[in-house]
Amino acid sequence: MGEKEQSGKPAGHQERICKLKKDGKLEEIDRLELRPIVYCNKCKAKANHPSYLCNPRALKAPKVQKV
């Protein structure tokens, strides 16, 4: 089996933003949402990496208007 941390989770496991919200860890959530590239299709949270979300989907690039 794979290596586990003291918490019993696999090494390298990331906490999901929804779990962090439930636990009231707002500072950690802010750090994970600084430069979002994905959003959760379930709860609509945004994140820097898909591993922080339950059901990640890519954010669409903003449309650039031609002048």
mmCIF file of the N, C-alpha and C atoms, coordinates in Angstrom:
data_MODEL
# 
_entry.id   MODEL 
# 
loop_
_atom_site.group_PDB 
_atom_site.id 
_atom_site.type_symbol 
_atom_site.label_atom_id 
_atom_site.label_alt_id 
_atom_site.label_comp_id 
_atom_site.label_asym_id 
_atom_site.label_entity_id 
_atom_site.label_seq_id 
_atom_site.pdbx_PDB_ins_code 
_atom_site.Cartn_x 
_atom_site.Cartn_y 
_atom_site.Cartn_z 
_atom_site.occupancy 
_atom_site.B_iso_or_equiv 
_atom_site.pdbx_formal_charge 
_atom_site.auth_seq_id 
_atom_site.auth_comp_id 
_atom_site.auth_asym_id 
_atom_site.auth_atom_id 
_atom_site.pdbx_PDB_model_num 
ATOM 1   N N  . MET A 1 1  ? 0.829   -1.187 0.000   1.00 0.00 ? 1  MET A N  1 
ATOM 2   C CA . MET A 1 1  ? 0.000   0.000  0.000   1.00 0.00 ? 1  MET A CA 1 
ATOM 3   C C  . MET A 1 1  ? 0.871   1.246  0.000   1.00 0.00 ? 1  MET A C  1 
ATOM 4   N N  . GLY A 1 2  ? 0.262   2.371  -0.338  1.00 0.00 ? 2  GLY A N  1 
ATOM 5   C CA . GLY A 1 2  ? 1.000   3.618  -0.403  1.00 0.00 ? 2  GLY A CA 1 
ATOM 6   C C  . GLY A 1 2  ? 1.335   4.167  0.969   1.00 0.00 ? 2  GLY A C  1 
ATOM 7   N N  . GLU A 1 3  ? 2.237   5.115  0.961   1.00 0.00 ? 3  GLU A N  1 
ATOM 8   C CA . GLU A 1 3  ? 2.655   5.751  2.196   1.00 0.00 ? 3  GLU A CA 1 
ATOM 9   C C  . GLU A 1 3  ? 1.542   6.670  2.707   1.00 0.00 ? 3  GLU A C  1 
ATOM 10  N N  . LYS A 1 4  ? 1.345   6.697  4.034   1.00 0.00 ? 4  LYS A N  1 
ATOM 11  C CA . LYS A 1 4  ? 0.290   7.530  4.612   1.00 0.00 ? 4  LYS A CA 1 
ATOM 12  C C  . LYS A 1 4  ? 0.878   8.509  5.608   1.00 0.00 ? 4  LYS A C  1 
ATOM 13  N N  . GLU A 1 5  ? 0.208   9.665  5.734   1.00 0.00 ? 5  GLU A N  1 
ATOM 14  C CA . GLU A 1 5  ? 0.595   10.648 6.728   1.00 0.00 ? 5  GLU A CA 1 
ATOM 15  C C  . GLU A 1 5  ? -0.036  10.253 8.056   1.00 0.00 ? 5  GLU A C  1 
ATOM 16  N N  . GLN A 1 6  ? 0.224   11.000 9.120   1.00 0.00 ? 6  GLN A N  1 
ATOM 17  C CA . GLN A 1 6  ? -0.327  10.689 10.437  1.00 0.00 ? 6  GLN A CA 1 
ATOM 18  C C  . GLN A 1 6  ? -1.843  10.752 10.446  1.00 0.00 ? 6  GLN A C  1 
ATOM 19  N N  . SER A 1 7  ? -2.453  11.579 9.597   1.00 0.00 ? 7  SER A N  1 
ATOM 20  C CA . SER A 1 7  ? -3.907  11.719 9.583   1.00 0.00 ? 7  SER A CA 1 
ATOM 21  C C  . SER A 1 7  ? -4.601  10.495 8.991   1.00 0.00 ? 7  SER A C  1 
ATOM 22  N N  . GLY A 1 8  ? -3.832  9.567  8.413   1.00 0.00 ? 8  GLY A N  1 
ATOM 23  C CA . GLY A 1 8  ? -4.415  8.381  7.816   1.00 0.00 ? 8  GLY A CA 1 
ATOM 24  C C  . GLY A 1 8  ? -4.743  8.546  6.351   1.00 0.00 ? 8  GLY A C  1 
ATOM 25  N N  . LYS A 1 9  ? -4.464  9.724  5.798   1.00 0.00 ? 9  LYS A N  1 
ATOM 26  C CA . LYS A 1 9  ? -4.719  9.983  4.384   1.00 0.00 ? 9  LYS A CA 1 
ATOM 27  C C  . LYS A 1 9  ? -3.457  9.687  3.589   1.00 0.00 ? 9  LYS A C  1 
ATOM 28  N N  . PRO A 1 10 ? -3.588  9.349  2.316   1.00 0.00 ? 10 PRO A N  1 
ATOM 29  C CA . PRO A 1 10 ? -2.398  9.098  1.500   1.00 0.00 ? 10 PRO A CA 1 
ATOM 30  C C  . PRO A 1 10 ? -1.494  10.320 1.450   1.00 0.00 ? 10 PRO A C  1 
ATOM 31  N N  . ALA A 1 11 ? -0.202  10.114 1.393   1.00 0.00 ? 11 ALA A N  1 
ATOM 32  C CA . ALA A 1 11 ? 0.742   11.223 1.284   1.00 0.00 ? 11 ALA A CA 1 
ATOM 33  C C  . ALA A 1 11 ? 0.431   12.027 0.031   1.00 0.00 ? 11 ALA A C  1 
ATOM 34  N N  . GLY A 1 12 ? 0.452   13.337 0.146   1.00 0.00 ? 12 GLY A N  1 
ATOM 35  C CA . GLY A 1 12 ? 0.170   14.198 -0.994  1.00 0.00 ? 12 GLY A CA 1 
ATOM 36  C C  . GLY A 1 12 ? -1.307  14.503 -1.180  1.00 0.00 ? 12 GLY A C  1 
ATOM 37  N N  . HIS A 1 13 ? -2.185  13.951 -0.320  1.00 0.00 ? 13 HIS A N  1 
ATOM 38  C CA . HIS A 1 13 ? -3.622  14.200 -0.432  1.00 0.00 ? 13 HIS A CA 1 
ATOM 39  C C  . HIS A 1 13 ? -3.924  15.655 -0.104  1.00 0.00 ? 13 HIS A C  1 
ATOM 40  N N  . GLN A 1 14 ? -4.787  16.276 -0.893  1.00 0.00 ? 14 GLN A N  1 
ATOM 41  C CA . GLN A 1 14 ? -5.194  17.656 -0.673  1.00 0.00 ? 14 GLN A CA 1 
ATOM 42  C C  . GLN A 1 14 ? -6.585  17.699 -0.059  1.00 0.00 ? 14 GLN A C  1 
ATOM 43  N N  . GLU A 1 15 ? -6.796  18.583 0.908   1.00 0.00 ? 15 GLU A N  1 
ATOM 44  C CA . GLU A 1 15 ? -8.132  18.791 1.453   1.00 0.00 ? 15 GLU A CA 1 
ATOM 45  C C  . GLU A 1 15 ? -8.961  19.530 0.411   1.00 0.00 ? 15 GLU A C  1 
ATOM 46  N N  . ARG A 1 16 ? -10.205 19.176 0.288   1.00 0.00 ? 16 ARG A N  1 
ATOM 47  C CA . ARG A 1 16 ? -11.114 19.836 -0.639  1.00 0.00 ? 16 ARG A CA 1 
ATOM 48  C C  . ARG A 1 16 ? -11.617 21.131 -0.011  1.00 0.00 ? 16 ARG A C  1 
ATOM 49  N N  . ILE A 1 17 ? -11.880 22.133 -0.845  1.00 0.00 ? 17 ILE A N  1 
ATOM 50  C CA . ILE A 1 17 ? -12.326 23.427 -0.355  1.00 0.00 ? 17 ILE A CA 1 
ATOM 51  C C  . ILE A 1 17 ? -13.632 23.305 0.417   1.00 0.00 ? 17 ILE A C  1 
ATOM 52  N N  . CYS A 1 18 ? -14.548 22.458 -0.022  1.00 0.00 ? 18 CYS A N  1 
ATOM 53  C CA . CYS A 1 18 ? -15.821 22.309 0.700   1.00 0.00 ? 18 CYS A CA 1 
ATOM 54  C C  . CYS A 1 18 ? -15.579 21.812 2.128   1.00 0.00 ? 18 CYS A C  1 
ATOM 55  N N  . LYS A 1 19 ? -14.617 20.910 2.321   1.00 0.00 ? 19 LYS A N  1 
ATOM 56  C CA . LYS A 1 19 ? -14.281 20.407 3.661   1.00 0.00 ? 19 LYS A CA 1 
ATOM 57  C C  . LYS A 1 19 ? -13.636 21.509 4.490   1.00 0.00 ? 19 LYS A C  1 
ATOM 58  N N  . LEU A 1 20 ? -12.769 22.304 3.874   1.00 0.00 ? 20 LEU A N  1 
ATOM 59  C CA . LEU A 1 20 ? -12.128 23.400 4.586   1.00 0.00 ? 20 LEU A CA 1 
ATOM 60  C C  . LEU A 1 20 ? -13.161 24.439 5.030   1.00 0.00 ? 20 LEU A C  1 
ATOM 61  N N  . LYS A 1 21 ? -14.164 24.713 4.173   1.00 0.00 ? 21 LYS A N  1 
ATOM 62  C CA . LYS A 1 21 ? -15.230 25.645 4.544   1.00 0.00 ? 21 LYS A CA 1 
ATOM 63  C C  . LYS A 1 21 ? -15.998 25.113 5.744   1.00 0.00 ? 21 LYS A C  1 
ATOM 64  N N  . LYS A 1 22 ? -16.306 23.837 5.728   1.00 0.00 ? 22 LYS A N  1 
ATOM 65  C CA . LYS A 1 22 ? -17.045 23.198 6.819   1.00 0.00 ? 22 LYS A CA 1 
ATOM 66  C C  . LYS A 1 22 ? -16.262 23.297 8.130   1.00 0.00 ? 22 LYS A C  1 
ATOM 67  N N  . ASP A 1 23 ? -14.928 23.196 8.037   1.00 0.00 ? 23 ASP A N  1 
ATOM 68  C CA . ASP A 1 23 ? -14.068 23.263 9.215   1.00 0.00 ? 23 ASP A CA 1 
ATOM 69  C C  . ASP A 1 23 ? -13.716 24.698 9.607   1.00 0.00 ? 23 ASP A C  1 
ATOM 70  N N  . GLY A 1 24 ? -14.146 25.697 8.806   1.00 0.00 ? 24 GLY A N  1 
ATOM 71  C CA . GLY A 1 24 ? -13.895 27.103 9.119   1.00 0.00 ? 24 GLY A CA 1 
ATOM 72  C C  . GLY A 1 24 ? -12.475 27.558 8.865   1.00 0.00 ? 24 GLY A C  1 
ATOM 73  N N  . LYS A 1 25 ? -11.767 26.908 7.966   1.00 0.00 ? 25 LYS A N  1 
ATOM 74  C CA . LYS A 1 25 ? -10.370 27.255 7.670   1.00 0.00 ? 25 LYS A CA 1 
ATOM 75  C C  . LYS A 1 25 ? -10.316 28.263 6.514   1.00 0.00 ? 25 LYS A C  1 
ATOM 76  N N  . LEU A 1 26 ? -10.798 29.473 6.779   1.00 0.00 ? 26 LEU A N  1 
ATOM 77  C CA . LEU A 1 26 ? -10.945 30.489 5.738   1.00 0.00 ? 26 LEU A CA 1 
ATOM 78  C C  . LEU A 1 26 ? -9.618  31.004 5.182   1.00 0.00 ? 26 LEU A C  1 
ATOM 79  N N  . GLU A 1 27 ? -8.586  31.116 6.017   1.00 0.00 ? 27 GLU A N  1 
ATOM 80  C CA . GLU A 1 27 ? -7.290  31.585 5.533   1.00 0.00 ? 27 GLU A CA 1 
ATOM 81  C C  . GLU A 1 27 ? -6.693  30.605 4.528   1.00 0.00 ? 27 GLU A C  1 
ATOM 82  N N  . GLU A 1 28 ? -6.842  29.329 4.786   1.00 0.00 ? 28 GLU A N  1 
ATOM 83  C CA . GLU A 1 28 ? -6.322  28.314 3.863   1.00 0.00 ? 28 GLU A CA 1 
ATOM 84  C C  . GLU A 1 28 ? -7.103  28.342 2.546   1.00 0.00 ? 28 GLU A C  1 
ATOM 85  N N  . ILE A 1 29 ? -8.412  28.553 2.628   1.00 0.00 ? 29 ILE A N  1 
ATOM 86  C CA . ILE A 1 29 ? -9.246  28.644 1.422   1.00 0.00 ? 29 ILE A CA 1 
ATOM 87  C C  . ILE A 1 29 ? -8.802  29.827 0.578   1.00 0.00 ? 29 ILE A C  1 
ATOM 88  N N  . ASP A 1 30 ? -8.549  30.977 1.207   1.00 0.00 ? 30 ASP A N  1 
ATOM 89  C CA . ASP A 1 30 ? -8.094  32.164 0.474   1.00 0.00 ? 30 ASP A CA 1 
ATOM 90  C C  . ASP A 1 30 ? -6.817  31.873 -0.305  1.00 0.00 ? 30 ASP A C  1 
ATOM 91  N N  . ARG A 1 31 ? -5.906  31.116 0.301   1.00 0.00 ? 31 ARG A N  1 
ATOM 92  C CA . ARG A 1 31 ? -4.641  30.771 -0.353  1.00 0.00 ? 31 ARG A CA 1 
ATOM 93  C C  . ARG A 1 31 ? -4.879  29.876 -1.585  1.00 0.00 ? 31 ARG A C  1 
ATOM 94  N N  . LEU A 1 32 ? -5.877  28.989 -1.500  1.00 0.00 ? 32 LEU A N  1 
ATOM 95  C CA . LEU A 1 32 ? -6.155  28.058 -2.592  1.00 0.00 ? 32 LEU A CA 1 
ATOM 96  C C  . LEU A 1 32 ? -6.947  28.698 -3.729  1.00 0.00 ? 32 LEU A C  1 
ATOM 97  N N  . GLU A 1 33 ? -7.504  29.887 -3.479  1.00 0.00 ? 33 GLU A N  1 
ATOM 98  C CA . GLU A 1 33 ? -8.331  30.561 -4.485  1.00 0.00 ? 33 GLU A CA 1 
ATOM 99  C C  . GLU A 1 33 ? -7.667  31.793 -5.090  1.00 0.00 ? 33 GLU A C  1 
ATOM 100 N N  . LEU A 1 34 ? -6.373  32.000 -4.858  1.00 0.00 ? 34 LEU A N  1 
ATOM 101 C CA . LEU A 1 34 ? -5.700  33.213 -5.327  1.00 0.00 ? 34 LEU A CA 1 
ATOM 102 C C  . LEU A 1 34 ? -5.740  33.394 -6.841  1.00 0.00 ? 34 LEU A C  1 
ATOM 103 N N  . ARG A 1 35 ? -5.362  32.378 -7.582  1.00 0.00 ? 35 ARG A N  1 
ATOM 104 C CA . ARG A 1 35 ? -5.323  32.435 -9.059  1.00 0.00 ? 35 ARG A CA 1 
ATOM 105 C C  . ARG A 1 35 ? -6.095  31.240 -9.602  1.00 0.00 ? 35 ARG A C  1 
ATOM 106 N N  . PRO A 1 36 ? -7.424  31.312 -9.563  1.00 0.00 ? 36 PRO A N  1 
ATOM 107 C CA . PRO A 1 36 ? -8.218  30.142 -9.953  1.00 0.00 ? 36 PRO A CA 1 
ATOM 108 C C  . PRO A 1 36 ? -8.111  29.789 -11.436 1.00 0.00 ? 36 PRO A C  1 
ATOM 109 N N  . ILE A 1 37 ? -8.020  28.499 -11.701 1.00 0.00 ? 37 ILE A N  1 
ATOM 110 C CA . ILE A 1 37 ? -8.017  27.994 -13.076 1.00 0.00 ? 37 ILE A CA 1 
ATOM 111 C C  . ILE A 1 37 ? -9.150  27.002 -13.288 1.00 0.00 ? 37 ILE A C  1 
ATOM 112 N N  . VAL A 1 38 ? -9.773  26.560 -12.166 1.00 0.00 ? 38 VAL A N  1 
ATOM 113 C CA . VAL A 1 38 ? -10.874 25.605 -12.220 1.00 0.00 ? 38 VAL A CA 1 
ATOM 114 C C  . VAL A 1 38 ? -11.972 26.030 -11.241 1.00 0.00 ? 38 VAL A C  1 
ATOM 115 N N  . TYR A 1 39 ? -13.175 25.499 -11.463 1.00 0.00 ? 39 TYR A N  1 
ATOM 116 C CA . TYR A 1 39 ? -14.271 25.708 -10.524 1.00 0.00 ? 39 TYR A CA 1 
ATOM 117 C C  . TYR A 1 39 ? -14.944 24.362 -10.275 1.00 0.00 ? 39 TYR A C  1 
ATOM 118 N N  . CYS A 1 40 ? -15.672 24.266 -9.167  1.00 0.00 ? 40 CYS A N  1 
ATOM 119 C CA . CYS A 1 40 ? -16.376 23.035 -8.830  1.00 0.00 ? 40 CYS A CA 1 
ATOM 120 C C  . CYS A 1 40 ? -17.757 23.071 -9.472  1.00 0.00 ? 40 CYS A C  1 
ATOM 121 N N  . ASN A 1 41 ? -18.066 22.060 -10.232 1.00 0.00 ? 41 ASN A N  1 
ATOM 122 C CA . ASN A 1 41 ? -19.355 21.976 -10.900 1.00 0.00 ? 41 ASN A CA 1 
ATOM 123 C C  . ASN A 1 41 ? -20.483 21.732 -9.888  1.00 0.00 ? 41 ASN A C  1 
ATOM 124 N N  . LYS A 1 42 ? -20.133 21.326 -8.677  1.00 0.00 ? 42 LYS A N  1 
ATOM 125 C CA . LYS A 1 42 ? -21.121 21.028 -7.639  1.00 0.00 ? 42 LYS A CA 1 
ATOM 126 C C  . LYS A 1 42 ? -21.406 22.252 -6.755  1.00 0.00 ? 42 LYS A C  1 
ATOM 127 N N  . CYS A 1 43 ? -20.359 22.854 -6.175  1.00 0.00 ? 43 CYS A N  1 
ATOM 128 C CA . CYS A 1 43 ? -20.572 23.958 -5.222  1.00 0.00 ? 43 CYS A CA 1 
ATOM 129 C C  . CYS A 1 43 ? -20.137 25.318 -5.762  1.00 0.00 ? 43 CYS A C  1 
ATOM 130 N N  . LYS A 1 44 ? -19.570 25.351 -6.970  1.00 0.00 ? 44 LYS A N  1 
ATOM 131 C CA . LYS A 1 44 ? -19.150 26.576 -7.661  1.00 0.00 ? 44 LYS A CA 1 
ATOM 132 C C  . LYS A 1 44 ? -17.941 27.271 -7.029  1.00 0.00 ? 44 LYS A C  1 
ATOM 133 N N  . ALA A 1 45 ? -17.224 26.617 -6.118  1.00 0.00 ? 45 ALA A N  1 
ATOM 134 C CA . ALA A 1 45 ? -15.992 27.179 -5.566  1.00 0.00 ? 45 ALA A CA 1 
ATOM 135 C C  . ALA A 1 45 ? -14.943 27.230 -6.671  1.00 0.00 ? 45 ALA A C  1 
ATOM 136 N N  . LYS A 1 46 ? -14.022 28.167 -6.584  1.00 0.00 ? 46 LYS A N  1 
ATOM 137 C CA . LYS A 1 46 ? -12.927 28.277 -7.548  1.00 0.00 ? 46 LYS A CA 1 
ATOM 138 C C  . LYS A 1 46 ? -11.629 27.915 -6.850  1.00 0.00 ? 46 LYS A C  1 
ATOM 139 N N  . ALA A 1 47 ? -10.652 27.396 -7.625  1.00 0.00 ? 47 ALA A N  1 
ATOM 140 C CA . ALA A 1 47 ? -9.392  26.969 -7.014  1.00 0.00 ? 47 ALA A CA 1 
ATOM 141 C C  . ALA A 1 47 ? -8.230  27.081 -7.985  1.00 0.00 ? 47 ALA A C  1 
ATOM 142 N N  . ASN A 1 48 ? -7.025  27.077 -7.410  1.00 0.00 ? 48 ASN A N  1 
ATOM 143 C CA . ASN A 1 48 ? -5.778  27.130 -8.175  1.00 0.00 ? 48 ASN A CA 1 
ATOM 144 C C  . ASN A 1 48 ? -5.449  25.802 -8.843  1.00 0.00 ? 48 ASN A C  1 
ATOM 145 N N  . HIS A 1 49 ? -6.010  24.706 -8.338  1.00 0.00 ? 49 HIS A N  1 
ATOM 146 C CA . HIS A 1 49 ? -5.672  23.375 -8.843  1.00 0.00 ? 49 HIS A CA 1 
ATOM 147 C C  . HIS A 1 49 ? -6.892  22.462 -8.722  1.00 0.00 ? 49 HIS A C  1 
ATOM 148 N N  . PRO A 1 50 ? -7.123  21.574 -9.680  1.00 0.00 ? 50 PRO A N  1 
ATOM 149 C CA . PRO A 1 50 ? -8.294  20.694 -9.639  1.00 0.00 ? 50 PRO A CA 1 
ATOM 150 C C  . PRO A 1 50 ? -8.353  19.768 -8.427  1.00 0.00 ? 50 PRO A C  1 
ATOM 151 N N  . SER A 1 51 ? -7.230  19.439 -7.820  1.00 0.00 ? 51 SER A N  1 
ATOM 152 C CA . SER A 1 51 ? -7.233  18.515 -6.688  1.00 0.00 ? 51 SER A CA 1 
ATOM 153 C C  . SER A 1 51 ? -7.897  19.100 -5.447  1.00 0.00 ? 51 SER A C  1 
ATOM 154 N N  . TYR A 1 52 ? -8.151  20.410 -5.423  1.00 0.00 ? 52 TYR A N  1 
ATOM 155 C CA . TYR A 1 52 ? -8.793  21.046 -4.279  1.00 0.00 ? 52 TYR A CA 1 
ATOM 156 C C  . TYR A 1 52 ? -10.311 21.011 -4.372  1.00 0.00 ? 52 TYR A C  1 
ATOM 157 N N  . LEU A 1 53 ? -10.867 20.472 -5.458  1.00 0.00 ? 53 LEU A N  1 
ATOM 158 C CA . LEU A 1 53 ? -12.310 20.484 -5.685  1.00 0.00 ? 53 LEU A CA 1 
ATOM 159 C C  . LEU A 1 53 ? -12.857 19.075 -5.866  1.00 0.00 ? 53 LEU A C  1 
ATOM 160 N N  . CYS A 1 54 ? -14.147 18.915 -5.557  1.00 0.00 ? 54 CYS A N  1 
ATOM 161 C CA . CYS A 1 54 ? -14.808 17.605 -5.694  1.00 0.00 ? 54 CYS A CA 1 
ATOM 162 C C  . CYS A 1 54 ? -15.111 17.265 -7.151  1.00 0.00 ? 54 CYS A C  1 
ATOM 163 N N  . ASN A 1 55 ? -15.571 18.256 -7.901  1.00 0.00 ? 55 ASN A N  1 
ATOM 164 C CA . ASN A 1 55 ? -16.009 18.036 -9.278  1.00 0.00 ? 55 ASN A CA 1 
ATOM 165 C C  . ASN A 1 55 ? -15.454 19.165 -10.159 1.00 0.00 ? 55 ASN A C  1 
ATOM 166 N N  . PRO A 1 56 ? -14.124 19.191 -10.404 1.00 0.00 ? 56 PRO A N  1 
ATOM 167 C CA . PRO A 1 56 ? -13.500 20.324 -11.089 1.00 0.00 ? 56 PRO A CA 1 
ATOM 168 C C  . PRO A 1 56 ? -13.831 20.419 -12.573 1.00 0.00 ? 56 PRO A C  1 
ATOM 169 N N  . ARG A 1 57 ? -13.974 21.647 -13.026 1.00 0.00 ? 57 ARG A N  1 
ATOM 170 C CA . ARG A 1 57 ? -14.171 21.981 -14.437 1.00 0.00 ? 57 ARG A CA 1 
ATOM 171 C C  . ARG A 1 57 ? -13.298 23.182 -14.741 1.00 0.00 ? 57 ARG A C  1 
ATOM 172 N N  . ALA A 1 58 ? -12.767 23.263 -15.944 1.00 0.00 ? 58 ALA A N  1 
ATOM 173 C CA . ALA A 1 58 ? -11.905 24.376 -16.334 1.00 0.00 ? 58 ALA A CA 1 
ATOM 174 C C  . ALA A 1 58 ? -12.716 25.662 -16.443 1.00 0.00 ? 58 ALA A C  1 
ATOM 175 N N  . LEU A 1 59 ? -12.120 26.752 -15.968 1.00 0.00 ? 59 LEU A N  1 
ATOM 176 C CA . LEU A 1 59 ? -12.736 28.060 -16.146 1.00 0.00 ? 59 LEU A CA 1 
ATOM 177 C C  . LEU A 1 59 ? -12.556 28.479 -17.596 1.00 0.00 ? 59 LEU A C  1 
ATOM 178 N N  . LYS A 1 60 ? -13.548 29.120 -18.145 1.00 0.00 ? 60 LYS A N  1 
ATOM 179 C CA . LYS A 1 60 ? -13.435 29.615 -19.507 1.00 0.00 ? 60 LYS A CA 1 
ATOM 180 C C  . LYS A 1 60 ? -12.605 30.888 -19.509 1.00 0.00 ? 60 LYS A C  1 
ATOM 181 N N  . ALA A 1 61 ? -11.767 31.030 -20.512 1.00 0.00 ? 61 ALA A N  1 
ATOM 182 C CA . ALA A 1 61 ? -10.961 32.239 -20.643 1.00 0.00 ? 61 ALA A CA 1 
ATOM 183 C C  . ALA A 1 61 ? -11.886 33.420 -20.945 1.00 0.00 ? 61 ALA A C  1 
ATOM 184 N N  . PRO A 1 62 ? -11.604 34.577 -20.356 1.00 0.00 ? 62 PRO A N  1 
ATOM 185 C CA . PRO A 1 62 ? -12.451 35.746 -20.628 1.00 0.00 ? 62 PRO A CA 1 
ATOM 186 C C  . PRO A 1 62 ? -12.360 36.145 -22.089 1.00 0.00 ? 62 PRO A C  1 
ATOM 187 N N  . LYS A 1 63 ? -13.485 36.581 -22.637 1.00 0.00 ? 63 LYS A N  1 
ATOM 188 C CA . LYS A 1 63 ? -13.503 37.029 -24.025 1.00 0.00 ? 63 LYS A CA 1 
ATOM 189 C C  . LYS A 1 63 ? -12.793 38.361 -24.149 1.00 0.00 ? 63 LYS A C  1 
ATOM 190 N N  . VAL A 1 64 ? -11.982 38.479 -25.165 1.00 0.00 ? 64 VAL A N  1 
ATOM 191 C CA . VAL A 1 64 ? -11.259 39.726 -25.409 1.00 0.00 ? 64 VAL A CA 1 
ATOM 192 C C  . VAL A 1 64 ? -11.979 40.465 -26.523 1.00 0.00 ? 64 VAL A C  1 
ATOM 193 N N  . GLN A 1 65 ? -12.342 41.702 -26.238 1.00 0.00 ? 65 GLN A N  1 
ATOM 194 C CA . GLN A 1 65 ? -13.021 42.512 -27.245 1.00 0.00 ? 65 GLN A CA 1 
ATOM 195 C C  . GLN A 1 65 ? -12.013 43.179 -28.151 1.00 0.00 ? 65 GLN A C  1 
ATOM 196 N N  . LYS A 1 66 ? -12.269 43.106 -29.431 1.00 0.00 ? 66 LYS A N  1 
ATOM 197 C CA . LYS A 1 66 ? -11.388 43.755 -30.398 1.00 0.00 ? 66 LYS A CA 1 
ATOM 198 C C  . LYS A 1 66 ? -11.810 45.207 -30.528 1.00 0.00 ? 66 LYS A C  1 
ATOM 199 N N  . VAL A 1 67 ? -10.827 46.079 -30.615 1.00 0.00 ? 67 VAL A N  1 
ATOM 200 C CA . VAL A 1 67 ? -11.114 47.514 -30.715 1.00 0.00 ? 67 VAL A CA 1 
ATOM 201 C C  . VAL A 1 67 ? -11.018 47.955 -32.149 1.00 0.00 ? 67 VAL A C  1 
# 
